[in-house]
């Protein structure tokens, strides 16, 4: 087994092994330190095809739209009078199956059990060399096509980095979004977090160097090889919020499934990667009302739809204070703003059994409530 590059203690106490959303950024820092030994020997090519089929989704679904950036997956037929829901998954290192990981660990399943139907998920595609120049605007444009395919207005659920994309979309196309759920979402990065501190500590040239080395693509496979710290069983248990030490078939299946999910890395377009690190996490353009999306400056104060904010008390990627700080940037009236926090880390917000059975069931009820009843869901939770 290859030696681990760093220990959590060497990273200021942050438990990086449970934070794969940070790996593309942390790997950039490590790449600078090990450039001669590692990067110089790498050929600029995207990740190879996996040696086994991609991890299957848990809930039955169909691909209703194929775009350069994504496959739009529909998980259930919308019943008459029901509002369509679009889950905007994070486009980071791992696949969007994080939203439908396994029975009892599926956000899609939790919403369905709470009575929500017409659920769709953005299944982001791994970048090919032809996609190297795709920018944030390209992803917003494809998200807009997906919303039109579903039928606006939609309820948007943004997970982690899929959340800032959802919020920018809602500000850019206000008539196409009815309600928004933001789970573990970084927006105002002036609030400290492991993610924002890491980006701020590196010059833009560091990220540009990584993109050049990959011939315009940030290789997910290279990131995993460079980091080379697998999840321990204890860490998987913490993420999934369950005991996997009983030796049961279910426990073995979940551990194997998690390891496979962890290995299935996505490549990112270099242009998109540079824009995200620079405009979102270095310059804080969204929070400071300087972000331009598809030709229009984005002002989050123009977002006035009902909002639900979900945060993790132990989340070092997007700390609770940062997740909740988004509320102060919005034009949503206080009666339409709801929030919840869970005693968990980042990944558990989307995969943890306790979070899914508690906060996500509550969110399901919130999505179906009349506007006048939104405050009532808070009291009954």
C-alpha positions, 0 to 999 in steps of 0.5 A: 500500500502506498504511503499516505501523503499527509495525516489529518493532524498535518492539515491543521486538525481537519479530517480531510479523509471525510471531505472528498469535495476538497480533494481537487483543491488540496491535490493542487497544493500537494501537486505544487509540492511534489511536481518534480516527483509526480506531475512531471511523469504524468501524460496529459490525458483524461481518466481512463474508462473504469474497469467495471460498469459505473455504480448503478443508481438505487432508485429506478429512473430514466434518462430523459435528456442528454446534454454535453454536460449532463444526463437528466434523470427522472425518478418518478412520474409527477402526479397531477397538481404536483410540483416538479423537483430538480436536484442539482448535484455537486459537480466536484470529484465524485458522481451525482449518485451521491443523491441516490447512494443506497437504500436508506441512504438515498435523498431521492428515496427520502423525498419520495417517502415524504410524498414528493414525486416528479424528482429529477437529478442532474447527472454530471458527465466526466469532462472529455478533451472536447469539453475543456473550454466549458465554463460556468455559463455553459453549465447554467445554460444546460441547467436552463435547458433541463428546467425547460425540459421538466417544465418551469417553475421547478423546485431546486435542491442544490447540494454543496457546489450544486447549491451556488449554481442553483442560486445563481440560476434562480437569480438569473431566471427568477420566473423558473424557480418556485422554491430552493433548498440549499444543503451544505452550500458555500456562497459567502466565502468571507465566512471562514471554512477549510475550502475558502482558506485553502483556495485563498492560500494558493495563487491563481497560477497554481490552479492554472498550472494544474489545468495546463498539465492536464491539457485543459482537463483536471483529471479525477484519476490523478487527484485520487492517486495523488491523495491516496487516502482511502476511507476507513470503515470507521469513517464510512460509518460516520458518513452513513450514520450506521454500524457496519461491523456486524458482518451482515451482507448489507454491511459488506454491500454498503462498504463495497458500494462506498469504496466503488463510489469513492473510486469513480472520479469525474474529470473537470473542464479546466475552464470551469475549474479555474472560474470556480476557484477564482470567481466563486472561492477567491473573489467571492463574486456571488456574495459581493454582487459582482458575479455575471451569469449569461450576460447579467450581473447577479444580485441575490437580493432579487431572489425572493422565493421560499428558501430552506437552508440545511447545514452540518454542525461538524461540517468543515467544508461548509461550516454551519455559519457559512451555510446560514450566512446565505440568508442575509444575501437574499430578498426572501421574506423571513416567513418564507425562510426556514433552516435546520442543522444536523450533528454531522459532517458534510457527506452525511447531509446527503448520505447519512441515514439519520439526516435523511430520515429527519431533515430531508423528510421535513424538507419534503413536507416543506416542499409540499406545504402551502406558502402560508403553512411554511412556518407551520412545518417548522413548528411540527418538525 
